[in-house]
Amino acid sequence: MTKGGYTYLLASGRNGTLYIGVTSQLDARWFQHRSWTSKGFTGRYHVNRLVWYEQHETIEQAITREKQLKRWNRAWKIQLIEKDNPNWEDLAQRWYEAG
């Protein structure tokens, strides 16, 4: 059985630094970013707000989408975020507020 996957965008804040990633476990990956366990890009630039994500049937589809988004210019990425999340809310916070 092939696992599904997620493509996601993190931001440091509204119109801030953006990070595009892919994972099979979005909640666990977000927690890693949020708790600064990563010493890489997201930790260095404090990019930990989940502002957009997309679920895919397979991890391969998620990786393909990640590669596509990484080729996009910044304005297109911002439009993608603002289409569904105009206030740049941390979507992961909803998971924890909902219980």
C-alpha positions in Angstrom: 0.0 0.0 0.0 1.4 3.4 -1.0 1.2 6.2 1.5 -0.4 9.4 0.7 1.4 12.7 0.9 1.2 16.4 1.4 2.8 19.4 -0.2 2.9 22.4 2.0 4.0 26.0 2.4 5.3 27.5 5.6 5.9 31.2 6.1 7.7 33.3 8.7 4.7 35.7 8.7 2.5 37.5 6.2 4.5 38.0 3.1 7.6 36.7 4.9 10.1 34.0 4.0 8.5 31.0 2.3 9.4 27.3 2.5 8.0 24.5 0.3 8.0 21.0 1.6 6.6 17.5 1.2 5.8 14.9 3.8 3.6 11.8 4.5 2.7 13.1 8.0 1.9 16.7 7.9 1.1 17.2 11.6 4.4 15.5 12.7 6.4 17.5 10.2 4.8 20.8 11.2 5.6 20.0 14.8 9.3 19.4 13.9 9.4 22.8 12.2 7.5 24.5 15.0 9.8 23.1 17.8 12.9 24.2 15.9 14.3 20.6 15.9 15.5 21.4 12.4 18.8 23.3 12.2 18.2 24.0 8.5 16.4 26.7 6.6 13.2 26.8 8.6 15.0 27.0 11.9 17.4 29.7 10.7 14.7 31.9 9.2 11.9 31.1 11.8 9.6 29.7 9.1 7.0 27.8 11.1 3.5 29.0 10.1 1.6 26.5 8.0 -0.2 28.8 5.5 -1.1 26.3 2.7 -1.2 22.6 2.1 -2.5 20.1 -0.4 -3.2 16.4 0.1 -2.2 13.9 -2.5 -3.1 10.2 -3.0 0.6 9.2 -3.2 3.8 10.6 -1.9 5.1 10.7 -5.5 2.3 13.0 -6.5 3.2 15.3 -3.6 6.8 15.3 -4.6 5.9 16.2 -8.2 3.7 19.1 -6.9 6.6 20.3 -4.6 8.9 20.4 -7.6 6.4 22.3 -9.6 5.8 24.9 -6.9 9.6 25.4 -6.4 9.7 26.5 -10.0 7.0 29.1 -9.5 7.9 32.8 -8.8 7.1 34.3 -5.4 4.0 36.2 -6.6 2.3 33.0 -7.8 3.0 31.3 -4.4 1.5 34.3 -2.6 -1.6 34.1 -4.8 -1.9 30.4 -4.0 -1.8 31.1 -0.3 -4.1 34.0 -0.4 -6.7 32.2 -2.5 -7.6 29.9 0.5 -5.9 31.7 3.4 -6.1 35.5 2.8 -5.1 36.2 6.4 -2.1 33.9 6.4 -3.4 32.1 9.5 -1.4 29.2 10.9 -3.6 26.4 9.6 -2.0 23.9 12.0 -3.2 25.9 15.0 -6.8 25.0 14.1 -5.9 21.3 14.7 -4.9 22.1 18.3 -7.7 24.5 19.0 -10.2 22.0 17.7 -8.9 19.5 20.3 
